Amino acid sequence: MPSHSPLPTPASSAAPPAALPRFDSTELLKGATTVEIQHAGQRYLLRVTRENKLILTK
């Protein structure tokens, strides 16, 4: 029977995760319920629903 070597552990499990940039939604929305985000030449809309959830659409 062939011997199996143990699977390598992912690098992310060995080191603590780096802090991700964090933005408060009020900073992005600035009182609006919809904002436009430009990314790689494409237009996206970030909007707040009546249930106070965020939706990102293209």
C-alpha positions in Angstrom: 0.0 0.0 0.0 1.3 3.5 -0.8 2.0 5.7 2.2 0.1 9.0 2.4 1.9 12.1 3.6 -0.1 14.3 5.9 -1.9 17.2 4.3 -0.2 20.6 4.7 -1.8 23.0 7.0 -3.0 26.3 5.5 -0.7 29.2 6.1 -3.6 31.2 7.5 -4.0 28.8 10.5 -0.3 29.2 11.5 -0.4 33.0 11.8 -3.0 35.2 13.4 -5.3 36.9 10.8 -4.3 40.4 9.7 -6.8 43.1 10.6 -9.0 44.0 7.7 -9.8 47.6 7.0 -13.1 48.5 8.6 -15.5 51.2 7.5 -18.6 52.2 9.4 -21.6 52.2 7.0 -22.5 55.7 8.2 -19.1 56.9 6.8 -19.9 55.4 3.4 -23.5 56.4 3.2 -23.3 59.9 4.8 -27.1 60.0 5.4 -28.0 58.5 2.0 -29.8 55.2 1.5 -27.9 54.5 -1.7 -24.3 55.2 -2.8 -22.5 54.5 -6.0 -19.2 52.6 -5.9 -16.8 52.6 -8.8 -14.6 49.5 -9.1 -12.5 48.4 -12.1 -14.5 50.6 -14.5 -17.8 49.1 -13.3 -20.6 50.9 -11.3 -22.0 49.3 -8.2 -24.8 50.4 -6.0 -24.7 49.9 -2.2 -28.1 50.4 -0.6 -29.8 50.1 2.7 -33.1 48.1 2.7 -36.2 48.8 4.8 -35.0 46.1 7.2 -31.7 48.0 7.6 -29.6 45.4 5.6 -27.0 46.2 3.0 -27.3 45.1 -0.6 -24.5 45.5 -3.2 -25.7 45.3 -6.8 -24.0 45.8 -10.2 
